[in-house]
Amino acid sequence: MGVHGHEPPYKVPPYSQFQIQGIPQLEELEQALAKKGLRDPWIRNEAWRYHPGFGTKWQRARKVFFRGFGIGLGLTVVAVGAEKLLSGGDKHGHDEH
């Protein structure tokens, strides 16, 4: 793939890095499946979700929904402040009776 020295901007980790041993939720799932006589060979593909660096469900949700919130709020305050400051007291057509 690396045509002319161009490599992808990411490195795919080896599949062997992700193991279900030590992840209680996945171990419980594996045991529940075993009781029913089933086996999920792809269960290790869910191990990345439980990696400590990835965070909990609530931390991931907060990252998704509130990413950039502080910057956006700050820029909104600056924009409204600049509009108020530069409007110079115009009433914008509002009549006072």
N, C-alpha and C positions, 0 to 999 in steps of 0.2 A: 504494500500500500504506500509506503513513503516515497512517492514520486518526487524527484528533484529535491530531496531533503525535507519535504513537508511531512511532518508527523502530526497525528491527531493531538489536540490540546489536552487530552486526558489519557490516563493510564487505566486500563481495565484490570482490576485486581484478579488474581487467580481464584478459581472457584473453591480451591482447597482452604482458603483463608476463612471461609464461612462454615462454621460447624454448629450443630444444634446443641451439642453438649455444653452445659452451663447456662442455657437459656430455659428457665422454668416453663414458660408458656409453650414453647415448641416441644419440650420433653413431655409435657402433659398431653399435648395433641398427639404425639407419636404413641404414647401409651394407650390413649383412648382408641386410636385407630387399630393398634395391635389387639386390643380386647375384642374388636369386631372382626379380626382376621384380615385387616387391611394394612397397606403400607404405602406411604407417599414418598416416592423417590425424589421429588422436587421440593421437599420441605426445607431443605437447606437454602433455597432461594429466598426464603422469608427471613433468614437470619440477619441480614443487613438492617432490617427494621429495628432490631433490638440491640444494635451496636451502641455502646455508651456515647459515642461521638455524634450519633444521629438524634438523640434526645427522646423524650417521651412523646406520646400522642399529643398532649396539650402543648408541649414546647414546639412541636412541628406545626400544629394548627396556628399557634401564635405567630410563628415565622411566616406562614403563608398569608394570613389575614392582616397582619400588622406590619409587614415589612415596608419600610419607607414612611410609616405613619408620622414619626417625629419630624422628618424633613418636610413632608407634605403640610403638616400643621404649621410649621415655622414659615414656610413659603406663603401659605395662605394669610397668616398674620401680617407678614411683610407686604403682600399685595394689597390687602385691605387698608393697611396703614398708609401706604403710598397713594392709594386712590383718595382717601380722606384728606391727606395732606395736599395733594395736587389739585383737588377739586376746588379749593379756595373759597369755600362757603357758598357755592352755587346751590340753589334750591332745586335745580333741574326741572323747572316748570311746575313746582308745587306752589299753589296759591295759598297765601295765609289770609284768612277771613277774620 
